[in-house]
């Protein structure tokens, strides 16, 4: 982990089964995508998801944004 690297918010998404809907399960803060993946797995894997991934919040494209 590089010193001076800022923390970034990552959105965590997961699904149970192949044909199940994708769910937003939470948010983690990390300095790197790899750290974000470790934090997400540690915090949110109690459900044994089939798939789980993290997306930097800055890369999320809002379609409808809450006011």
PQR file of N, CA, C, O and H, with PARSE charges and radii, in Angstrom:
ATOM      1  N   UNK A   1       0.847  -1.169   0.000 -0.4000 1.5000
ATOM      2  CA  UNK A   1       0.000   0.000   0.000 -0.0000 2.0000
ATOM      3  C   UNK A   1       0.896   1.237   0.000  0.5500 1.7000
ATOM      4  O   UNK A   1       1.767   1.378   0.859 -0.5500 1.4000
ATOM      5  N   UNK A   2       0.686   2.104  -0.938 -0.4000 1.5000
ATOM      6  CA  UNK A   2       1.525   3.280  -1.070 -0.0000 2.0000
ATOM      7  C   UNK A   2       1.168   4.325  -0.024  0.5500 1.7000
ATOM      8  O   UNK A   2      -0.007   4.584   0.239 -0.5500 1.4000
ATOM      9  H   UNK A   2      -0.021   1.989  -1.636  0.4000 1.0000
ATOM     10  N   UNK A   3       2.187   4.915   0.563 -0.4000 1.5000
ATOM     11  CA  UNK A   3       1.959   5.999   1.512 -0.0000 2.0000
ATOM     12  C   UNK A   3       1.429   7.205   0.751  0.5500 1.7000
ATOM     13  O   UNK A   3       1.857   7.483  -0.370 -0.5500 1.4000
ATOM     14  H   UNK A   3       3.141   4.705   0.350  0.4000 1.0000
ATOM     15  N   UNK A   4       0.505   7.910   1.363 -0.4000 1.5000
ATOM     16  CA  UNK A   4      -0.039   9.112   0.754 -0.0000 2.0000
ATOM     17  C   UNK A   4      -1.147   8.866  -0.243  0.5500 1.7000
ATOM     18  O   UNK A   4      -1.730   9.824  -0.752 -0.5500 1.4000
ATOM     19  H   UNK A   4       0.158   7.685   2.273  0.4000 1.0000
ATOM     20  N   UNK A   5      -1.461   7.614  -0.543 -0.4000 1.5000
ATOM     21  CA  UNK A   5      -2.554   7.313  -1.456 -0.0000 2.0000
ATOM     22  C   UNK A   5      -3.867   7.538  -0.720  0.5500 1.7000
ATOM     23  O   UNK A   5      -4.061   7.025   0.382 -0.5500 1.4000
ATOM     24  H   UNK A   5      -0.988   6.836  -0.130  0.4000 1.0000
ATOM     25  N   UNK A   6      -4.755   8.294  -1.319 -0.4000 1.5000
ATOM     26  CA  UNK A   6      -6.021   8.638  -0.669 -0.0000 2.0000
ATOM     27  C   UNK A   6      -6.969   7.451  -0.640  0.5500 1.7000
ATOM     28  O   UNK A   6      -6.965   6.606  -1.536 -0.5500 1.4000
ATOM     29  H   UNK A   6      -4.597   8.710  -2.214  0.4000 1.0000
ATOM     30  N   UNK A   7      -7.778   7.405   0.403 -0.4000 1.5000
ATOM     31  CA  UNK A   7      -8.840   6.405   0.462 -0.0000 2.0000
ATOM     32  C   UNK A   7      -9.901   6.743  -0.569  0.5500 1.7000
ATOM     33  O   UNK A   7     -10.176   7.911  -0.841 -0.5500 1.4000
ATOM     34  H   UNK A   7      -7.782   8.091   1.131  0.4000 1.0000
ATOM     35  N   UNK A   8     -10.487   5.709  -1.134 -0.4000 1.5000
ATOM     36  CA  UNK A   8     -11.539   5.879  -2.143 -0.0000 2.0000
ATOM     37  C   UNK A   8     -12.712   4.988  -1.769  0.5500 1.7000
ATOM     38  O   UNK A   8     -12.527   3.906  -1.212 -0.5500 1.4000
ATOM     39  H   UNK A   8     -10.263   4.760  -0.913  0.4000 1.0000
ATOM     40  N   UNK A   9     -13.926   5.449  -2.078 -0.4000 1.5000
ATOM     41  CA  UNK A   9     -15.119   4.648  -1.836 -0.0000 2.0000
ATOM     42  C   UNK A   9     -15.341   3.682  -2.990  0.5500 1.7000
ATOM     43  O   UNK A   9     -15.190   4.034  -4.160 -0.5500 1.4000
ATOM     44  H   UNK A   9     -14.076   6.328  -2.530  0.4000 1.0000
ATOM     45  N   UNK A  10     -15.707   2.446  -2.627 -0.4000 1.5000
ATOM     46  CA  UNK A  10     -16.038   1.402  -3.604 -0.0000 2.0000
ATOM     47  C   UNK A  10     -17.415   0.859  -3.271  0.5500 1.7000
ATOM     48  O   UNK A  10     -17.716   0.595  -2.107 -0.5500 1.4000
ATOM     49  H   UNK A  10     -15.830   2.161  -1.677  0.4000 1.0000
ATOM     50  N   UNK A  11     -18.247   0.691  -4.279 -0.4000 1.5000
ATOM     51  CA  UNK A  11     -19.558   0.069  -4.115 -0.0000 2.0000
ATOM     52  C   UNK A  11     -19.382  -1.436  -4.290  0.5500 1.7000
ATOM     53  O   UNK A  11     -18.637  -1.884  -5.162 -0.5500 1.4000
ATOM     54  H   UNK A  11     -18.003   0.905  -5.225  0.4000 1.0000
ATOM     55  N   UNK A  12     -20.068  -2.208  -3.463 -0.4000 1.5000
ATOM     56  CA  UNK A  12     -19.954  -3.670  -3.480 -0.0000 2.0000
ATOM     57  C   UNK A  12     -21.254  -4.258  -4.016  0.5500 1.7000
ATOM     58  O   UNK A  12     -22.335  -3.945  -3.518 -0.5500 1.4000
ATOM     59  H   UNK A  12     -20.673  -1.844  -2.755  0.4000 1.0000
ATOM     60  N   UNK A  13     -21.147  -5.104  -5.024 -0.4000 1.5000
ATOM     61  CA  UNK A  13     -22.294  -5.763  -5.640 -0.0000 2.0000
ATOM     62  C   UNK A  13     -22.089  -7.272  -5.584  0.5500 1.7000
ATOM     63  O   UNK A  13     -20.960  -7.759  -5.644 -0.5500 1.4000
ATOM     64  H   UNK A  13     -20.268  -5.358  -5.429  0.4000 1.0000
ATOM     65  N   UNK A  14     -23.201  -8.010  -5.468 -0.4000 1.5000
ATOM     66  CA  UNK A  14     -23.106  -9.474  -5.403 -0.0000 2.0000
ATOM     67  C   UNK A  14     -24.412 -10.107  -5.856  0.5500 1.7000
ATOM     68  O   UNK A  14     -25.445  -9.443  -5.938 -0.5500 1.4000
ATOM     69  H   UNK A  14     -24.118  -7.615  -5.419  0.4000 1.0000
ATOM     70  N   UNK A  15     -24.348 -11.412  -6.149 -0.4000 1.5000
ATOM     71  CA  UNK A  15     -25.547 -12.190  -6.471 -0.0000 2.0000
ATOM     72  C   UNK A  15     -25.367 -13.603  -5.939  0.5500 1.7000
ATOM     73  O   UNK A  15     -24.251 -14.118  -5.864 -0.5500 1.4000
ATOM     74  H   UNK A  15     -23.508 -11.951  -6.082  0.4000 1.0000
ATOM     75  N   UNK A  16     -26.504 -14.229  -5.563 -0.4000 1.5000
ATOM     76  CA  UNK A  16     -26.490 -15.601  -5.040 -0.0000 2.0000
ATOM     77  C   UNK A  16     -26.295 -16.638  -6.130  0.5500 1.7000
ATOM     78  O   UNK A  16     -25.396 -17.476  -6.057 -0.5500 1.4000
ATOM     79  H   UNK A  16     -27.410 -13.810  -5.624  0.4000 1.0000
ATOM     80  N   UNK A  17     -27.138 -16.571  -7.130 -0.4000 1.5000
ATOM     81  CA  UNK A  17     -27.125 -17.574  -8.189 -0.0000 2.0000
ATOM     82  C   UNK A  17     -26.919 -16.931  -9.534  0.5500 1.7000
ATOM     83  O   UNK A  17     -27.007 -15.711  -9.677 -0.5500 1.4000
ATOM     84  H   UNK A  17     -27.868 -15.891  -7.189  0.4000 1.0000
ATOM     85  N   UNK A  18     -26.644 -17.759 -10.518 -0.4000 1.5000
ATOM     86  CA  UNK A  18     -26.365 -17.276 -11.870 -0.0000 2.0000
ATOM     87  C   UNK A  18     -27.489 -16.417 -12.427  0.5500 1.7000
ATOM     88  O   UNK A  18     -27.231 -15.431 -13.119 -0.5500 1.4000
ATOM     89  H   UNK A  18     -26.573 -18.750 -10.402  0.4000 1.0000
ATOM     90  N   UNK A  19     -28.742 -16.781 -12.133 -0.4000 1.5000
ATOM     91  CA  UNK A  19     -29.886 -16.058 -12.699 -0.0000 2.0000
ATOM     92  C   UNK A  19     -30.569 -15.158 -11.670  0.5500 1.7000
ATOM     93  O   UNK A  19     -31.656 -14.636 -11.918 -0.5500 1.4000
ATOM     94  H   UNK A  19     -28.952 -17.582 -11.571  0.4000 1.0000
ATOM     95  N   UNK A  20     -29.936 -14.981 -10.533 -0.4000 1.5000
ATOM     96  CA  UNK A  20     -30.465 -14.089  -9.506 -0.0000 2.0000
ATOM     97  C   UNK A  20     -30.127 -12.637  -9.856  0.5500 1.7000
ATOM     98  O   UNK A  20     -29.159 -12.377 -10.571 -0.5500 1.4000
ATOM     99  H   UNK A  20     -29.053 -15.404 -10.331  0.4000 1.0000
ATOM    100  N   UNK A  21     -30.923 -11.700  -9.354 -0.4000 1.5000
ATOM    101  CA  UNK A  21     -30.598 -10.296  -9.628 -0.0000 2.0000
ATOM    102  C   UNK A  21     -29.333  -9.863  -8.889  0.5500 1.7000
ATOM    103  O   UNK A  21     -29.002 -10.383  -7.823 -0.5500 1.4000
ATOM    104  H   UNK A  21     -31.709 -11.911  -8.774  0.4000 1.0000
ATOM    105  N   UNK A  22     -28.657  -8.923  -9.469 -0.4000 1.5000
ATOM    106  CA  UNK A  22     -27.498  -8.318  -8.848 -0.0000 2.0000
ATOM    107  C   UNK A  22     -27.978  -7.421  -7.711  0.5500 1.7000
ATOM    108  O   UNK A  22     -28.975  -6.713  -7.857 -0.5500 1.4000
ATOM    109  H   UNK A  22     -28.925  -8.500 -10.334  0.4000 1.0000
ATOM    110  N   UNK A  23     -27.276  -7.446  -6.582 -0.4000 1.5000
ATOM    111  CA  UNK A  23     -27.660  -6.627  -5.426 -0.0000 2.0000
ATOM    112  C   UNK A  23     -26.512  -5.724  -5.016  0.5500 1.7000
ATOM    113  O   UNK A  23     -25.344  -6.110  -5.063 -0.5500 1.4000
ATOM    114  H   UNK A  23     -26.466  -8.020  -6.463  0.4000 1.0000
ATOM    115  N   UNK A  24     -26.865  -4.527  -4.619 -0.4000 1.5000
ATOM    116  CA  UNK A  24     -25.879  -3.645  -3.986 -0.0000 2.0000
ATOM    117  C   UNK A  24     -25.868  -4.038  -2.521  0.5500 1.7000
ATOM    118  O   UNK A  24     -26.877  -3.895  -1.829 -0.5500 1.4000
ATOM    119  H   UNK A  24     -27.814  -4.213  -4.581  0.4000 1.0000
ATOM    120  N   UNK A  25     -24.722  -4.537  -2.040 -0.4000 1.5000
ATOM    121  CA  UNK A  25     -24.671  -5.046  -0.668 -0.0000 2.0000
ATOM    122  C   UNK A  25     -23.948  -4.123   0.295  0.5500 1.7000
ATOM    123  O   UNK A  25     -24.002  -4.338   1.505 -0.5500 1.4000
ATOM    124  H   UNK A  25     -23.903  -4.653  -2.602  0.4000 1.0000
ATOM    125  N   UNK A  26     -23.270  -3.097  -0.213 -0.4000 1.5000
ATOM    126  CA  UNK A  26     -22.617  -2.172   0.697 -0.0000 2.0000
ATOM    127  C   UNK A  26     -21.522  -1.361   0.045  0.5500 1.7000
ATOM    128  O   UNK A  26     -21.394  -1.304  -1.178 -0.5500 1.4000
ATOM    129  H   UNK A  26     -23.226  -2.922  -1.196  0.4000 1.0000
ATOM    130  N   UNK A  27     -20.738  -0.736   0.901 -0.4000 1.5000
ATOM    131  CA  UNK A  27     -19.662   0.149   0.476 -0.0000 2.0000
ATOM    132  C   UNK A  27     -18.439  -0.113   1.345  0.5500 1.7000
ATOM    133  O   UNK A  27     -18.565  -0.390   2.538 -0.5500 1.4000
ATOM    134  H   UNK A  27     -20.842  -0.782   1.895  0.4000 1.0000
ATOM    135  N   UNK A  28     -17.276  -0.025   0.754 -0.4000 1.5000
ATOM    136  CA  UNK A  28     -16.026  -0.094   1.512 -0.0000 2.0000
ATOM    137  C   UNK A  28     -15.147   1.076   1.095  0.5500 1.7000
ATOM    138  O   UNK A  28     -15.328   1.651   0.022 -0.5500 1.4000
ATOM    139  H   UNK A  28     -17.174   0.200  -0.215  0.4000 1.0000
ATOM    140  N   UNK A  29     -14.197   1.422   1.954 -0.4000 1.5000
ATOM    141  CA  UNK A  29     -13.206   2.451   1.631 -0.0000 2.0000
ATOM    142  C   UNK A  29     -11.847   1.784   1.619  0.5500 1.7000
ATOM    143  O   UNK A  29     -11.494   1.043   2.536 -0.5500 1.4000
ATOM    144  H   UNK A  29     -14.050   0.955   2.826  0.4000 1.0000
ATOM    145  N   UNK A  30     -11.090   2.058   0.566 -0.4000 1.5000
ATOM    146  CA  UNK A  30      -9.783   1.417   0.425 -0.0000 2.0000
ATOM    147  C   UNK A  30      -8.864   2.298  -0.407  0.5500 1.7000
ATOM    148  O   UNK A  30      -9.302   3.226  -1.086 -0.5500 1.4000
ATOM    149  H   UNK A  30     -11.377   2.660  -0.178  0.4000 1.0000
ATOM    150  N   UNK A  31      -7.577   1.981  -0.333 -0.4000 1.5000
ATOM    151  CA  UNK A  31      -6.582   2.725  -1.114 -0.0000 2.0000
ATOM    152  C   UNK A  31      -6.362   2.129  -2.503  0.5500 1.7000
ATOM    153  O   UNK A  31      -5.929   2.830  -3.417 -0.5500 1.4000
ATOM    154  H   UNK A  31      -7.221   1.227   0.219  0.4000 1.0000
ATOM    155  N   UNK A  32      -6.661   0.829  -2.667 -0.4000 1.5000
ATOM    156  CA  UNK A  32      -6.470   0.167  -3.963 -0.0000 2.0000
ATOM    157  C   UNK A  32      -7.660  -0.751  -4.239  0.5500 1.7000
ATOM    158  O   UNK A  32      -8.359  -1.154  -3.310 -0.5500 1.4000
ATOM    159  H   UNK A  32      -7.014   0.259  -1.924  0.4000 1.0000
ATOM    160  N   UNK A  33      -7.892  -1.081  -5.509 -0.4000 1.5000
ATOM    161  CA  UNK A  33      -8.965  -2.027  -5.820 -0.0000 2.0000
ATOM    162  C   UNK A  33      -8.759  -3.389  -5.153  0.5500 1.7000
ATOM    163  O   UNK A  33      -9.725  -4.019  -4.722 -0.5500 1.4000
ATOM    164  H   UNK A  33      -7.324  -0.753  -6.263  0.4000 1.0000
ATOM    165  N   UNK A  34      -7.521  -3.839  -5.067 -0.4000 1.5000
ATOM    166  CA  UNK A  34      -7.246  -5.126  -4.422 -0.0000 2.0000
ATOM    167  C   UNK A  34      -7.630  -5.081  -2.941  0.5500 1.7000
ATOM    168  O   UNK A  34      -8.237  -6.020  -2.427 -0.5500 1.4000
ATOM    169  H   UNK A  34      -6.737  -3.326  -5.417  0.4000 1.0000
ATOM    170  N   UNK A  35      -7.280  -3.999  -2.263 -0.4000 1.5000
ATOM    171  CA  UNK A  35      -7.688  -3.843  -0.861 -0.0000 2.0000
ATOM    172  C   UNK A  35      -9.207  -3.790  -0.744  0.5500 1.7000
ATOM    173  O   UNK A  35      -9.779  -4.372   0.178 -0.5500 1.4000
ATOM    174  H   UNK A  35      -6.787  -3.236  -2.681  0.4000 1.0000
ATOM    175  N   UNK A  36      -9.864  -3.099  -1.671 -0.4000 1.5000
ATOM    176  CA  UNK A  36     -11.323  -3.012  -1.644 -0.0000 2.0000
ATOM    177  C   UNK A  36     -11.946  -4.401  -1.771  0.5500 1.7000
ATOM    178  O   UNK A  36     -12.929  -4.703  -1.094 -0.5500 1.4000
ATOM    179  H   UNK A  36      -9.400  -2.626  -2.421  0.4000 1.0000
ATOM    180  N   UNK A  37     -11.384  -5.242  -2.629 -0.4000 1.5000
ATOM    181  CA  UNK A  37     -11.898  -6.604  -2.791 -0.0000 2.0000
ATOM    182  C   UNK A  37     -11.736  -7.411  -1.509  0.5500 1.7000
ATOM    183  O   UNK A  37     -12.644  -8.144  -1.119 -0.5500 1.4000
ATOM    184  H   UNK A  37     -10.585  -4.997  -3.178  0.4000 1.0000
ATOM    185  N   UNK A  38     -10.595  -7.281  -0.858 -0.4000 1.5000
ATOM    186  CA  UNK A  38     -10.367  -7.998   0.405 -0.0000 2.0000
ATOM    187  C   UNK A  38     -11.340  -7.510   1.469  0.5500 1.7000
ATOM    188  O   UNK A  38     -11.930  -8.323   2.180 -0.5500 1.4000
ATOM    189  H   UNK A  38      -9.858  -6.685  -1.175  0.4000 1.0000
ATOM    190  N   UNK A  39     -11.517  -6.199   1.590 -0.4000 1.5000
ATOM    191  CA  UNK A  39     -12.433  -5.652   2.591 -0.0000 2.0000
ATOM    192  C   UNK A  39     -13.866  -6.089   2.310  0.5500 1.7000
ATOM    193  O   UNK A  39     -14.594  -6.446   3.236 -0.5500 1.4000
ATOM    194  H   UNK A  39     -11.037  -5.539   1.012  0.4000 1.0000
ATOM    195  N   UNK A  40     -14.280  -6.065   1.042 -0.4000 1.5000
ATOM    196  CA  UNK A  40     -15.642  -6.466   0.678 -0.0000 2.0000
ATOM    197  C   UNK A  40     -15.872  -7.928   1.015  0.5500 1.7000
ATOM    198  O   UNK A  40     -16.908  -8.280   1.580 -0.5500 1.4000
ATOM    199  H   UNK A  40     -13.689  -5.775   0.290  0.4000 1.0000
ATOM    200  N   UNK A  41     -14.926  -8.774   0.677 -0.4000 1.5000
ATOM    201  CA  UNK A  41     -15.058 -10.201   0.974 -0.0000 2.0000
ATOM    202  C   UNK A  41     -15.150 -10.424   2.481  0.5500 1.7000
ATOM    203  O   UNK A  41     -15.984 -11.200   2.948 -0.5500 1.4000
ATOM    204  H   UNK A  41     -14.084  -8.488   0.218  0.4000 1.0000
ATOM    205  N   UNK A  42     -14.310  -9.755   3.225 -0.4000 1.5000
ATOM    206  CA  UNK A  42     -14.297  -9.903   4.679 -0.0000 2.0000
ATOM    207  C   UNK A  42     -15.602  -9.423   5.312  0.5500 1.7000
ATOM    208  O   UNK A  42     -16.128 -10.069   6.218 -0.5500 1.4000
ATOM    209  H   UNK A  42     -13.633  -9.124   2.846  0.4000 1.0000
ATOM    210  N   UNK A  43     -16.119  -8.303   4.843 -0.4000 1.5000
ATOM    211  CA  UNK A  43     -17.313  -7.716   5.450 -0.0000 2.0000
ATOM    212  C   UNK A  43     -18.623  -8.352   4.987  0.5500 1.7000
ATOM    213  O   UNK A  43     -19.557  -8.482   5.778 -0.5500 1.4000
ATOM    214  H   UNK A  43     -15.692  -7.778   4.107  0.4000 1.0000
ATOM    215  N   UNK A  44     -18.702  -8.746   3.723 -0.4000 1.5000
ATOM    216  CA  UNK A  44     -19.991  -9.106   3.139 -0.0000 2.0000
ATOM    217  C   UNK A  44     -20.138 -10.551   2.688  0.5500 1.7000
ATOM    218  O   UNK A  44     -21.187 -10.899   2.146 -0.5500 1.4000
ATOM    219  H   UNK A  44     -17.944  -8.639   3.080  0.4000 1.0000
ATOM    220  N   UNK A  45     -19.153 -11.403   2.882 -0.4000 1.5000
ATOM    221  CA  UNK A  45     -19.266 -12.766   2.368 -0.0000 2.0000
ATOM    222  C   UNK A  45     -19.994 -13.729   3.303  0.5500 1.7000
ATOM    223  O   UNK A  45     -19.926 -14.941   3.095 -0.5500 1.4000
ATOM    224  H   UNK A  45     -18.301 -11.121   3.323  0.4000 1.0000
ATOM    225  N   UNK A  46     -20.676 -13.235   4.308 -0.4000 1.5000
ATOM    226  CA  UNK A  46     -21.413 -14.137   5.201 -0.0000 2.0000
ATOM    227  C   UNK A  46     -22.528 -14.893   4.478  0.5500 1.7000
ATOM    228  O   UNK A  46     -22.995 -15.917   4.975 -0.5500 1.4000
ATOM    229  H   UNK A  46     -20.731 -12.251   4.476  0.4000 1.0000
ATOM    230  N   UNK A  47     -22.955 -14.410   3.325 -0.4000 1.5000
ATOM    231  CA  UNK A  47     -24.043 -15.048   2.568 -0.0000 2.0000
ATOM    232  C   UNK A  47     -23.529 -16.037   1.527  0.5500 1.7000
ATOM    233  O   UNK A  47     -24.337 -16.704   0.881 -0.5500 1.4000
ATOM    234  H   UNK A  47     -22.575 -13.578   2.922  0.4000 1.0000
ATOM    235  N   UNK A  48     -22.237 -16.155   1.344 -0.4000 1.5000
ATOM    236  CA  UNK A  48     -21.652 -17.063   0.337 -0.0000 2.0000
ATOM    237  C   UNK A  48     -22.203 -16.782  -1.066  0.5500 1.7000
ATOM    238  O   UNK A  48     -22.818 -17.639  -1.701 -0.5500 1.4000
ATOM    239  H   UNK A  48     -21.580 -15.613   1.869  0.4000 1.0000
ATOM    240  N   UNK A  49     -21.966 -15.583  -1.510 -0.4000 1.5000
ATOM    241  CA  UNK A  49     -22.405 -15.150  -2.832 -0.0000 2.0000
ATOM    242  C   UNK A  49     -21.744 -15.981  -3.926  0.5500 1.7000
ATOM    243  O   UNK A  49     -20.633 -16.484  -3.755 -0.5500 1.4000
ATOM    244  H   UNK A  49     -21.467 -14.887  -0.994  0.4000 1.0000
ATOM    245  N   UNK A  50     -22.439 -16.117  -5.046 -0.4000 1.5000
ATOM    246  CA  UNK A  50     -21.839 -16.775  -6.219 -0.0000 2.0000
ATOM    247  C   UNK A  50     -20.844 -15.819  -6.887  0.5500 1.7000
ATOM    248  O   UNK A  50     -19.770 -16.230  -7.327 -0.5500 1.4000
ATOM    249  H   UNK A  50     -23.341 -15.709  -5.185  0.4000 1.0000
ATOM    250  N   UNK A  51     -21.222 -14.541  -6.955 -0.4000 1.5000
ATOM    251  CA  UNK A  51     -20.358 -13.508  -7.537 -0.0000 2.0000
ATOM    252  C   UNK A  51     -20.347 -12.311  -6.602  0.5500 1.7000
ATOM    253  O   UNK A  51     -21.356 -11.992  -5.973 -0.5500 1.4000
ATOM    254  H   UNK A  51     -22.094 -14.207  -6.598  0.4000 1.0000
ATOM    255  N   UNK A  52     -19.215 -11.662  -6.518 -0.4000 1.5000
ATOM    256  CA  UNK A  52     -19.105 -10.414  -5.773 -0.0000 2.0000
ATOM    257  C   UNK A  52     -18.051  -9.564  -6.470  0.5500 1.7000
ATOM    258  O   UNK A  52     -17.001 -10.065  -6.874 -0.5500 1.4000
ATOM    259  H   UNK A  52     -18.396 -11.921  -7.029  0.4000 1.0000
ATOM    260  N   UNK A  53     -18.341  -8.277  -6.606 -0.4000 1.5000
ATOM    261  CA  UNK A  53     -17.341  -7.391  -7.189 -0.0000 2.0000
ATOM    262  C   UNK A  53     -17.454  -5.992  -6.613  0.5500 1.7000
ATOM    263  O   UNK A  53     -18.481  -5.623  -6.044 -0.5500 1.4000
ATOM    264  H   UNK A  53     -19.193  -7.870  -6.278  0.4000 1.0000
ATOM    265  N   UNK A  54     -16.389  -5.217  -6.766 -0.4000 1.5000
ATOM    266  CA  UNK A  54     -16.354  -3.836  -6.291 -0.0000 2.0000
ATOM    267  C   UNK A  54     -16.167  -2.909  -7.487  0.5500 1.7000
ATOM    268  O   UNK A  54     -15.514  -3.256  -8.471 -0.5500 1.4000
ATOM    269  H   UNK A  54     -15.555  -5.517  -7.229  0.4000 1.0000
ATOM    270  N   UNK A  55     -16.751  -1.732  -7.376 -0.4000 1.5000
ATOM    271  CA  UNK A  55     -16.653  -0.717  -8.418 -0.0000 2.0000
ATOM    272  C   UNK A  55     -16.294   0.607  -7.735  0.5500 1.7000
ATOM    273  O   UNK A  55     -16.961   1.002  -6.778 -0.5500 1.4000
ATOM    274  H   UNK A  55     -17.281  -1.450  -6.577  0.4000 1.0000
ATOM    275  N   UNK A  56     -15.261   1.292  -8.205 -0.4000 1.5000
ATOM    276  CA  UNK A  56     -14.987   2.606  -7.625 -0.0000 2.0000
ATOM    277  C   UNK A  56     -16.216   3.509  -7.793  0.5500 1.7000
ATOM    278  O   UNK A  56     -16.788   3.589  -8.880 -0.5500 1.4000
ATOM    279  H   UNK A  56     -14.719   0.971  -8.982  0.4000 1.0000
ATOM    280  N   UNK A  57     -16.610   4.172  -6.735 -0.4000 1.5000
ATOM    281  CA  UNK A  57     -17.802   5.025  -6.808 -0.0000 2.0000
ATOM    282  C   UNK A  57     -17.687   6.055  -7.921  0.5500 1.7000
ATOM    283  O   UNK A  57     -18.687   6.396  -8.553 -0.5500 1.4000
ATOM    284  H   UNK A  57     -16.145   4.107  -5.851  0.4000 1.0000
ATOM    285  N   UNK A  58     -16.483   6.555  -8.169 -0.4000 1.5000
ATOM    286  CA  UNK A  58     -16.300   7.564  -9.226 -0.0000 2.0000
ATOM    287  C   UNK A  58     -16.648   7.027 -10.615  0.5500 1.7000
ATOM    288  O   UNK A  58     -16.884   7.808 -11.538 -0.5500 1.4000
ATOM    289  H   UNK A  58     -15.671   6.278  -7.656  0.4000 1.0000
ATOM    290  N   UNK A  59     -16.683   5.682 -10.773 -0.4000 1.5000
ATOM    291  CA  UNK A  59     -16.998   5.077 -12.066 -0.0000 2.0000
ATOM    292  C   UNK A  59     -18.469   4.707 -12.230  0.5500 1.7000
ATOM    293  O   UNK A  59     -18.879   4.249 -13.296 -0.5500 1.4000
ATOM    294  H   UNK A  59     -16.491   5.048 -10.024  0.4000 1.0000
ATOM    295  N   UNK A  60     -19.253   4.902 -11.192 -0.4000 1.5000
ATOM    296  CA  UNK A  60     -20.686   4.593 -11.269 -0.0000 2.0000
ATOM    297  C   UNK A  60     -21.366   5.698 -12.075  0.5500 1.7000
ATOM    298  O   UNK A  60     -21.159   6.883 -11.813 -0.5500 1.4000
ATOM    299  H   UNK A  60     -18.920   5.274 -10.325  0.4000 1.0000
ATOM    300  N   UNK A  61     -22.169   5.308 -13.045 -0.4000 1.5000
ATOM    301  CA  UNK A  61     -22.906   6.262 -13.864 -0.0000 2.0000
ATOM    302  C   UNK A  61     -24.341   6.312 -13.329  0.5500 1.7000
ATOM    303  O   UNK A  61     -25.071   5.323 -13.395 -0.5500 1.4000
ATOM    304  H   UNK A  61     -22.337   4.346 -13.258  0.4000 1.0000
ATOM    305  N   UNK A  62     -24.731   7.458 -12.808 -0.4000 1.5000
ATOM    306  CA  UNK A  62     -26.083   7.637 -12.270 -0.0000 2.0000
ATOM    307  C   UNK A  62     -27.081   7.771 -13.415  0.5500 1.7000
ATOM    308  O   UNK A  62     -26.858   8.542 -14.348 -0.5500 1.4000
ATOM    309  H   UNK A  62     -24.138   8.261 -12.754  0.4000 1.0000
ATOM    310  N   UNK A  63     -28.165   7.032 -13.347 -0.4000 1.5000
ATOM    311  CA  UNK A  63     -29.258   7.165 -14.308 -0.0000 2.0000
ATOM    312  C   UNK A  63     -30.341   8.044 -13.693  0.5500 1.7000
ATOM    313  O   UNK A  63     -30.812   8.999 -14.311 -0.5500 1.4000
ATOM    314  H   UNK A  63     -28.346   6.405 -12.589  0.4000 1.0000
ATOM    315  N   UNK A  64     -30.723   7.708 -12.479 -0.4000 1.5000
ATOM    316  CA  UNK A  64     -31.626   8.541 -11.684 -0.0000 2.0000
ATOM    317  C   UNK A  64     -30.906   8.761 -10.363  0.5500 1.7000
ATOM    318  O   UNK A  64     -30.548   7.801  -9.681 -0.5500 1.4000
ATOM    319  H   UNK A  64     -30.340   6.932 -11.977  0.4000 1.0000
ATOM    320  N   UNK A  65     -30.699   9.988 -10.009 -0.4000 1.5000
ATOM    321  CA  UNK A  65     -29.932  10.318  -8.806 -0.0000 2.0000
ATOM    322  C   UNK A  65     -30.850  10.912  -7.742  0.5500 1.7000
ATOM    323  O   UNK A  65     -31.633  11.818  -8.029 -0.5500 1.4000
ATOM    324  H   UNK A  65     -30.990  10.768 -10.564  0.4000 1.0000
ATOM    325  N   UNK A  66     -30.754  10.398  -6.506 -0.4000 1.5000
ATOM    326  CA  UNK A  66     -31.586  10.973  -5.436 -0.0000 2.0000
ATOM    327  C   UNK A  66     -31.182  12.426  -5.168  0.5500 1.7000
ATOM    328  O   UNK A  66     -30.014  12.797  -5.284 -0.5500 1.4000
ATOM    329  H   UNK A  66     -30.119   9.662  -6.273  0.4000 1.0000
ATOM    330  N   UNK A  67     -32.155  13.211  -4.818 -0.4000 1.5000
ATOM    331  CA  UNK A  67     -31.880  14.627  -4.545 -0.0000 2.0000
ATOM    332  C   UNK A  67     -31.538  14.840  -3.096  0.5500 1.7000
ATOM    333  O   UNK A  67     -31.277  15.970  -2.683 -0.5500 1.4000
ATOM    334  H   UNK A  67     -33.104  12.910  -4.724  0.4000 1.0000
TER
END
